[in-house]
Amino acid sequence: MNLKGKQTYTASAQQIWDILMDTEKLAKITPGVSKLESTGEDQYNAISDIKIGPVKGSFKGDLFLENKEEPAGFTLRVKQLSKIGNADATVNIQINELEEGQCELAFDGKAKLSGTLARTGQRVLGGVANTLTKQFFAALETELTENNPGLSLATEVSENESTAIPQEVAVQVEEEKARGKKETNKASVTEPQTFSFWQWLKELFGIN
């Protein structure tokens, strides 16, 4: 799954960098993260809870910061495990200074999924990724304004959007589940049944 997005802020690259390098602030602005603790230099243990419509799971794993170039950017590498599937992602993050005191935060990467997550439709996962991205950008902007009261918010996110997956994504999840059930039922009906003569004898005489 591809991960991509960008947002412009009225802030400096150093201000954004400082927030992203602060463990407590990074956990605060990242959707779903309930715990983020340092286990070494540029290495963290992360615990997050993600809800995708009726499907939800608790993820645990490692988070690494690599290729750091203050304040221009870094590479984020994440390995998360859960009962509903695993995720392995590498994301390149760039912080670009613009004109008139503005700065652009952009990221581009890929995530490999397994388990139930991998079987979930790409439309659903894409919708969830877009929503989480919006939440992150809005939370970062809020954090910037709290540290710098003179800054103005360029993006407004409703309370419901900041805490839940949109209704259309939940509907897509249900559609994917229904499609999966139909395919399973179809396979069970059309699958040929084999019953050999030897099996018939075993059933007839009770042979194990």
Steps between C-alpha positions, in 0.01 A plus 500: 500500500634842404513779758522857383397848613610858560388806694612863521544672839577851613809391690868437451657165416676504836171542689349199325819298545506569876144372540564183299812427705315545831375156612204628704384744233541244220284249692245773566454602136517151342147347466446179694832502686446428870864453597836598353815448703866519412694172503824642360636772276236574234319179593159472666245249621156597368154381600198616302130421474343530155130454418394438138121489502406184696860375496736619769833388634783589734839526332839462665840537345810704432542843348834620364623841381768475231688725257443806717594837350388774740270674422453382140356153566549136592383145425243338724502119517220322686434133579168432671341169605138424591241222501336640187824518302845652484628819342849585381540854369779729384417868453725784386412831666613834358470845655539771237530872573274715282465874455333744742569301814328184385616140496382181329498161669486215246525123530524217250529130574360150485349254747491122474202337671415143596210311659153654514648840417635371171164345410316826563418683177741765374213752488446456871868518591544804278210674673640421844849618402360829366301558818795426729716733289249785539484440873879509530535821296226671701647386834845626399352836404323521835826420680676774305237760593513400867875564501460813286168676578555747213464230236164437336349163414470435127310175544199432718402147594170418670496313830350191339756494221788529745394199705327255265521341158243659261169323438579436133810303601297289744254427218787393275621261772155341519493467120837326499388263775177417312696442179734265686207300642345464152827374357537253789145368457544472125821304545337262749212429259700457183794312652484135383447241771723192482407175677700192401393135515749442782345782703156343444628165635651670805170675576301177442711280730617762745868469406725774640 
